[in-house]
Amino acid sequence: MTLSQGQPRVSTRKKGSLGVANKLPLGVDLSLGSRQALIQLDGADDLLVHRIGETDSVSIGDRVEAVLAEAAERKGSILDVRHFRPV
């Protein structure tokens, strides 16, 4: 995914918080657990809480990119972004 303002990153605005969850508020089952992080898109003031995947570790300030669902599976939801992964 290419973003017009560059790649998002794990927020450096505050001390970061990574956690483990097994269910997201929208009922998405994460039976194997998941890391979540505060993501700050370039140029944005607000933070987005979303999953981090394809890595065992992530640090505050790391650049990440969105991994999207297949086009046919997208529904116009935040869950169209499956997770973010380190660049």
Residue frames relative to the residue before (quaternion, step in Angstrom):
aa qw qx qy qz dx dy dz
M 1.0000 0.0000 0.0000 0.0000 0.00 0.00 0.00
T 0.1719 -0.7718 0.6050 0.0933 3.55 -0.90 0.91
L 0.1777 -0.7732 0.6023 0.0882 3.55 -0.80 1.02
S 0.5460 -0.6519 0.4119 0.3275 3.57 -0.90 0.87
Q 0.7395 0.3821 -0.2254 0.5064 3.59 1.09 -0.57
G 0.6829 -0.4580 0.2936 0.4876 3.61 1.19 0.24
Q 0.6651 -0.5035 0.3788 0.4007 3.54 -1.29 -0.23
P 0.4786 -0.6491 0.4955 0.3225 3.58 -1.05 0.67
R 0.1872 -0.7749 0.5905 0.1257 3.55 -1.25 0.17
V 0.5716 -0.5245 0.4840 0.4049 3.49 -1.31 0.30
S 0.5400 -0.6976 0.3693 0.2922 3.54 -0.68 1.13
T 0.1924 -0.7517 0.6199 0.1165 3.52 -1.16 0.77
R 0.4227 0.7382 -0.4466 0.2774 3.58 1.30 -0.02
K 0.7796 0.0793 -0.0251 0.6207 3.56 1.04 -0.76
K 0.6419 -0.4424 0.3963 0.4848 3.54 -1.23 0.02
G 0.4319 -0.7331 0.4686 0.2377 3.55 -0.78 1.02
S 0.1728 -0.7671 0.6092 0.1025 3.49 -1.28 0.34
L 0.0472 -0.7689 0.6376 0.0062 3.53 -0.69 1.10
G 0.0148 -0.8179 0.5748 -0.0204 3.55 -0.93 0.82
V 0.3870 -0.6786 0.5636 0.2684 3.51 -1.32 0.05
A 0.0048 0.7936 -0.6072 0.0386 3.54 -0.93 0.92
N 0.2296 -0.7709 0.5668 0.1783 3.56 -1.17 0.38
K 0.7769 0.1461 -0.1403 0.5962 3.60 1.24 0.12
L 0.3014 -0.7378 0.5770 0.1786 3.55 -0.96 0.90
P 0.6834 -0.5154 0.3173 0.4083 3.61 -1.13 0.48
L 0.6993 0.4689 -0.2836 0.4591 3.61 1.01 -0.68
G 0.6235 -0.5883 0.3264 0.3983 3.59 1.23 0.36
V 0.4196 0.6917 -0.4861 0.3305 3.59 1.22 0.24
D 0.3262 -0.7663 0.5267 0.1703 3.56 -0.68 1.12
L 0.0674 -0.7754 0.6278 0.0097 3.54 -0.86 1.00
S 0.0723 -0.8772 0.4722 0.0487 3.54 0.77 1.07
L 0.7035 0.4260 -0.2787 0.4959 3.60 1.10 -0.49
G 0.5497 -0.5937 0.4023 0.4284 3.58 1.27 -0.04
S 0.0829 -0.7977 0.5971 0.0165 3.55 -1.22 0.36
R 0.3651 -0.6676 0.5942 0.2606 3.52 -1.20 0.58
Q 0.0984 -0.7687 0.6286 0.0650 3.52 -1.09 0.72
A 0.0700 -0.7938 0.6038 0.0221 3.55 -1.14 0.61
L 0.4735 -0.5987 0.5518 0.3359 3.50 -1.34 0.26
I 0.1282 -0.8040 0.5801 0.0255 3.57 -0.56 1.22
Q 0.1081 -0.7734 0.6216 0.0616 3.56 -0.93 0.91
L 0.3142 -0.7431 0.5637 0.1771 3.55 -0.59 1.18
D 0.5870 -0.5819 0.4224 0.3721 3.55 -1.04 0.74
G 0.8088 0.2421 -0.2080 0.4938 3.55 -0.89 0.98
A 0.6222 0.5491 -0.3409 0.4419 3.60 1.26 -0.18
D 0.3842 -0.7009 0.5501 0.2419 3.55 -1.21 0.55
D 0.7072 0.4580 -0.2489 0.4776 3.56 1.11 -0.70
L 0.3838 -0.7067 0.5505 0.2241 3.52 -1.32 0.39
L 0.2536 -0.7446 0.6046 0.1252 3.53 -1.21 0.65
V 0.2558 -0.7430 0.5959 0.1653 3.59 -0.83 0.96
H 0.2093 0.7747 -0.5717 0.1706 3.56 -0.67 1.06
R 0.6425 -0.5475 0.3947 0.3627 3.53 -1.35 0.29
I 0.2334 -0.7074 0.6496 0.1523 3.50 -1.31 0.61
G 0.0002 0.8191 -0.5726 0.0344 3.58 -0.81 0.97
E 0.7856 0.3713 -0.2674 0.4164 3.50 -1.43 0.05
T 0.7269 0.3088 -0.2515 0.5595 3.57 1.12 0.67
D 0.3979 -0.6982 0.5366 0.2573 3.55 -1.22 0.44
S 0.7979 0.1394 -0.0901 0.5795 3.58 1.20 -0.27
V 0.0002 -0.7567 0.6537 -0.0072 3.50 -1.25 0.60
S 0.1958 -0.7920 0.5717 0.0867 3.55 -1.05 0.76
I 0.6335 -0.5077 0.4165 0.4092 3.53 -1.25 0.43
G 0.7864 0.3007 -0.2452 0.4806 3.56 -0.90 0.98
D 0.4859 0.6623 -0.4411 0.3615 3.61 1.23 -0.20
R 0.4178 -0.6727 0.5514 0.2624 3.56 -1.08 0.78
V 0.0536 -0.7964 0.6024 -0.0002 3.57 -1.00 0.86
E 0.1913 -0.7541 0.6115 0.1442 3.55 -1.30 0.31
A 0.5219 -0.6483 0.4638 0.3035 3.54 -1.18 0.65
V 0.1902 -0.7196 0.6554 0.1287 3.55 -1.18 0.74
L 0.2013 -0.8275 0.5201 0.0654 3.55 -0.46 1.26
A 0.5534 -0.5537 0.5006 0.3694 3.53 -1.30 0.43
E 0.6347 -0.4975 0.4096 0.4265 3.57 -1.25 0.35
A 0.6409 -0.5687 0.3545 0.3745 3.58 -1.06 0.77
A 0.6758 0.5059 -0.2983 0.4454 3.60 0.94 -0.82
E 0.6825 0.4900 -0.2708 0.4698 3.61 1.23 -0.50
R 0.5463 0.6552 -0.3916 0.3449 3.60 1.20 -0.36
K 0.1643 -0.8104 0.5610 0.0398 3.53 -1.06 0.89
G 0.5581 -0.6027 0.3997 0.4069 3.60 1.22 0.09
S 0.5297 0.6133 -0.3877 0.4393 3.56 1.21 0.60
I 0.6272 -0.5090 0.4193 0.4145 3.56 -1.24 0.32
L 0.6214 0.5558 -0.3372 0.4374 3.57 1.18 -0.50
D 0.4459 0.6435 -0.4712 0.4064 3.58 1.28 0.12
V 0.6267 0.4188 -0.3167 0.5758 3.55 1.29 -0.37
R 0.3165 -0.7746 0.5142 0.1879 3.59 -0.33 1.22
H 0.7355 -0.2558 0.1954 0.5962 3.55 0.95 -0.90
F 0.4058 -0.6369 0.5742 0.3163 3.52 -1.37 -0.06
R 0.1157 -0.7796 0.6118 0.0673 3.56 -1.16 0.64
P 0.5960 -0.5684 0.4133 0.3885 3.59 -1.13 0.52
V 0.4326 -0.6758 0.5355 0.2634 3.55 -1.15 0.70
